[in-house]
Amino acid sequence: MNTDLKPLGILDGVIIKPCVGSGFCCTKSPCAYGTMNETKTGCVHLLPPNELGQRGCGKYDWIKENVQGWEIYPAFGAGCCMPMFNEMREQVIKNIKEKQ
């Protein structure tokens, strides 16, 4: 998973922040290939966090192998960059910085 915190660029004057794999987007709504869990706290395919708190998609390899245009949707690596009110993202960033 990504541990590079450098901005990806600028779009219309707005800094594009990298996805750090917090899994935040998958706790809000599953992609077209996922399903919310019974408690409605995240997608059933959202994996447990690693040592940095990053969470991957358990269906990622299947999607890559079976879905034409998977690079575009779901937007792996681009969906969790929302910094405002995203405590999961902030914790992952803190953990990455501490490890470096």
Secondary structure, DSSP 8 states (H G I E B T S, - for coil): -----S--EEETTEEE-------HHHHH---TT--B-TTSSSBTTB----TTS---BTTHHHHHHH-TTTTTSS-TTTSS---TT-HHHHHHHHHHHHH-
